């Protein structure tokens, strides 16, 4: 208990009796107890606020790490899709469009006489 030995505790009680008298000691002890309870409650509230703040900070850091990781993956994908790949896509689309146009013309040639008969 606060590193106070038996002899020191008796000496403190003796001094308290001399200062306050026997009639005011119980009241002083109650007041001291209330002060200690309020101090403990305030300390616990401060601890809980610090823990909440630490949890929020931890969540924020986790979100930042996840966002950074996601952005890195996106950058890697962007780098892997280079100009060559875009040119290849454009060439393939161009070839597909010409093939579709040729098929349309063939269909028109085939259906042309049929449409005229109807």
CNS distance restraints for C-alpha pairs under 8 A (distance, minus, plus):
assign (resid   4 and name CA) (resid   8 and name CA) 6.12 0.50 0.50
assign (resid   4 and name CA) (resid   9 and name CA) 6.45 0.50 0.50
assign (resid   5 and name CA) (resid   9 and name CA) 6.22 0.50 0.50
assign (resid   6 and name CA) (resid  10 and name CA) 6.33 0.50 0.50
assign (resid   7 and name CA) (resid  11 and name CA) 6.28 0.50 0.50
assign (resid   8 and name CA) (resid  12 and name CA) 6.25 0.50 0.50
assign (resid   9 and name CA) (resid  13 and name CA) 6.25 0.50 0.50
assign (resid  10 and name CA) (resid  14 and name CA) 6.13 0.50 0.50
assign (resid  11 and name CA) (resid  15 and name CA) 6.28 0.50 0.50
assign (resid  12 and name CA) (resid  16 and name CA) 6.16 0.50 0.50
assign (resid  13 and name CA) (resid  17 and name CA) 6.17 0.50 0.50
assign (resid  14 and name CA) (resid  18 and name CA) 6.30 0.50 0.50
assign (resid  15 and name CA) (resid  19 and name CA) 6.20 0.50 0.50
assign (resid  16 and name CA) (resid  20 and name CA) 5.90 0.50 0.50
assign (resid  16 and name CA) (resid  21 and name CA) 7.46 0.50 0.50
assign (resid  16 and name CA) (resid  25 and name CA) 7.52 0.50 0.50
assign (resid  17 and name CA) (resid  21 and name CA) 4.86 0.50 0.50
assign (resid  17 and name CA) (resid  22 and name CA) 6.04 0.50 0.50
assign (resid  17 and name CA) (resid  25 and name CA) 7.09 0.50 0.50
assign (resid  20 and name CA) (resid  24 and name CA) 5.70 0.50 0.50
assign (resid  20 and name CA) (resid  25 and name CA) 6.25 0.50 0.50
assign (resid  21 and name CA) (resid  25 and name CA) 6.54 0.50 0.50
assign (resid  22 and name CA) (resid  26 and name CA) 7.94 0.50 0.50
assign (resid  24 and name CA) (resid  28 and name CA) 6.17 0.50 0.50
assign (resid  25 and name CA) (resid  29 and name CA) 6.05 0.50 0.50
assign (resid  26 and name CA) (resid  30 and name CA) 6.22 0.50 0.50
assign (resid  27 and name CA) (resid  31 and name CA) 6.22 0.50 0.50
assign (resid  28 and name CA) (resid  32 and name CA) 6.04 0.50 0.50
assign (resid  29 and name CA) (resid  33 and name CA) 6.10 0.50 0.50
assign (resid  30 and name CA) (resid  34 and name CA) 6.22 0.50 0.50
assign (resid  31 and name CA) (resid  35 and name CA) 6.18 0.50 0.50
assign (resid  32 and name CA) (resid  36 and name CA) 6.19 0.50 0.50
assign (resid  33 and name CA) (resid  37 and name CA) 6.16 0.50 0.50
assign (resid  34 and name CA) (resid  38 and name CA) 6.15 0.50 0.50
assign (resid  35 and name CA) (resid  39 and name CA) 6.09 0.50 0.50
assign (resid  36 and name CA) (resid  40 and name CA) 6.11 0.50 0.50
assign (resid  37 and name CA) (resid  41 and name CA) 6.15 0.50 0.50
assign (resid  38 and name CA) (resid  42 and name CA) 6.09 0.50 0.50
assign (resid  39 and name CA) (resid  43 and name CA) 6.12 0.50 0.50
assign (resid  40 and name CA) (resid  44 and name CA) 6.18 0.50 0.50
assign (resid  41 and name CA) (resid  45 and name CA) 6.22 0.50 0.50
assign (resid  42 and name CA) (resid  46 and name CA) 6.22 0.50 0.50
assign (resid  43 and name CA) (resid  47 and name CA) 6.20 0.50 0.50
assign (resid  44 and name CA) (resid  48 and name CA) 6.19 0.50 0.50
assign (resid  45 and name CA) (resid  49 and name CA) 6.21 0.50 0.50
assign (resid  46 and name CA) (resid  50 and name CA) 6.19 0.50 0.50
assign (resid  47 and name CA) (resid  51 and name CA) 6.20 0.50 0.50
assign (resid  48 and name CA) (resid  52 and name CA) 6.14 0.50 0.50
assign (resid  49 and name CA) (resid  53 and name CA) 6.10 0.50 0.50
assign (resid  50 and name CA) (resid  54 and name CA) 6.09 0.50 0.50
assign (resid  51 and name CA) (resid  55 and name CA) 6.15 0.50 0.50
assign (resid  52 and name CA) (resid  56 and name CA) 6.21 0.50 0.50
assign (resid  53 and name CA) (resid  57 and name CA) 6.07 0.50 0.50
assign (resid  54 and name CA) (resid  58 and name CA) 6.01 0.50 0.50
assign (resid  55 and name CA) (resid  59 and name CA) 6.16 0.50 0.50
assign (resid  56 and name CA) (resid  60 and name CA) 6.10 0.50 0.50
assign (resid  57 and name CA) (resid  61 and name CA) 6.09 0.50 0.50
assign (resid  58 and name CA) (resid  62 and name CA) 6.14 0.50 0.50
assign (resid  59 and name CA) (resid  63 and name CA) 6.20 0.50 0.50
assign (resid  60 and name CA) (resid  64 and name CA) 6.20 0.50 0.50
assign (resid  61 and name CA) (resid  65 and name CA) 6.15 0.50 0.50
assign (resid  62 and name CA) (resid  66 and name CA) 6.16 0.50 0.50
assign (resid  63 and name CA) (resid  67 and name CA) 6.03 0.50 0.50
assign (resid  64 and name CA) (resid  68 and name CA) 6.05 0.50 0.50
assign (resid  65 and name CA) (resid  69 and name CA) 6.10 0.50 0.50
assign (resid  66 and name CA) (resid  70 and name CA) 6.09 0.50 0.50
assign (resid  67 and name CA) (resid  71 and name CA) 6.08 0.50 0.50
assign (resid  68 and name CA) (resid  72 and name CA) 6.13 0.50 0.50
assign (resid  69 and name CA) (resid  73 and name CA) 6.34 0.50 0.50
assign (resid  70 and name CA) (resid  74 and name CA) 6.25 0.50 0.50
assign (resid  71 and name CA) (resid  75 and name CA) 6.11 0.50 0.50
assign (resid  72 and name CA) (resid  76 and name CA) 6.21 0.50 0.50
assign (resid  73 and name CA) (resid  77 and name CA) 6.25 0.50 0.50
assign (resid  74 and name CA) (resid  78 and name CA) 6.15 0.50 0.50
assign (resid  75 and name CA) (resid  79 and name CA) 6.11 0.50 0.50
assign (resid  76 and name CA) (resid  80 and name CA) 6.14 0.50 0.50
assign (resid  77 and name CA) (resid  81 and name CA) 6.29 0.50 0.50
assign (resid  78 and name CA) (resid  82 and name CA) 7.24 0.50 0.50
assign (resid  81 and name CA) (resid  85 and name CA) 5.96 0.50 0.50
assign (resid  81 and name CA) (resid  86 and name CA) 7.39 0.50 0.50
assign (resid  82 and name CA) (resid  86 and name CA) 6.61 0.50 0.50
assign (resid  83 and name CA) (resid  87 and name CA) 6.19 0.50 0.50
assign (resid  84 and name CA) (resid  88 and name CA) 6.16 0.50 0.50
assign (resid  85 and name CA) (resid  89 and name CA) 6.17 0.50 0.50
assign (resid  86 and name CA) (resid  90 and name CA) 6.22 0.50 0.50
assign (resid  87 and name CA) (resid  91 and name CA) 6.14 0.50 0.50
assign (resid  88 and name CA) (resid  92 and name CA) 6.12 0.50 0.50
assign (resid  89 and name CA) (resid  93 and name CA) 6.07 0.50 0.50
assign (resid  90 and name CA) (resid  94 and name CA) 6.01 0.50 0.50
assign (resid  91 and name CA) (resid  95 and name CA) 6.13 0.50 0.50
assign (resid  92 and name CA) (resid  96 and name CA) 6.07 0.50 0.50
assign (resid  93 and name CA) (resid  97 and name CA) 6.07 0.50 0.50
assign (resid  94 and name CA) (resid  98 and name CA) 6.30 0.50 0.50
assign (resid  95 and name CA) (resid  99 and name CA) 6.16 0.50 0.50
assign (resid  96 and name CA) (resid 100 and name CA) 6.11 0.50 0.50
assign (resid  97 and name CA) (resid 101 and name CA) 6.11 0.50 0.50
assign (resid  98 and name CA) (resid 102 and name CA) 6.14 0.50 0.50
assign (resid  99 and name CA) (resid 103 and name CA) 6.23 0.50 0.50
assign (resid 100 and name CA) (resid 104 and name CA) 6.15 0.50 0.50
assign (resid 101 and name CA) (resid 105 and name CA) 6.27 0.50 0.50
assign (resid 102 and name CA) (resid 106 and name CA) 6.24 0.50 0.50
assign (resid 103 and name CA) (resid 107 and name CA) 6.15 0.50 0.50
assign (resid 104 and name CA) (resid 108 and name CA) 6.13 0.50 0.50
assign (resid 105 and name CA) (resid 109 and name CA) 6.16 0.50 0.50
assign (resid 106 and name CA) (resid 110 and name CA) 6.25 0.50 0.50
assign (resid 107 and name CA) (resid 111 and name CA) 5.93 0.50 0.50
assign (resid 108 and name CA) (resid 112 and name CA) 5.47 0.50 0.50
assign (resid 109 and name CA) (resid 113 and name CA) 7.53 0.50 0.50
assign (resid 110 and name CA) (resid 114 and name CA) 7.42 0.50 0.50
assign (resid 111 and name CA) (resid 115 and name CA) 5.99 0.50 0.50
assign (resid 112 and name CA) (resid 116 and name CA) 6.40 0.50 0.50
assign (resid 113 and name CA) (resid 117 and name CA) 6.40 0.50 0.50
assign (resid 114 and name CA) (resid 118 and name CA) 6.70 0.50 0.50
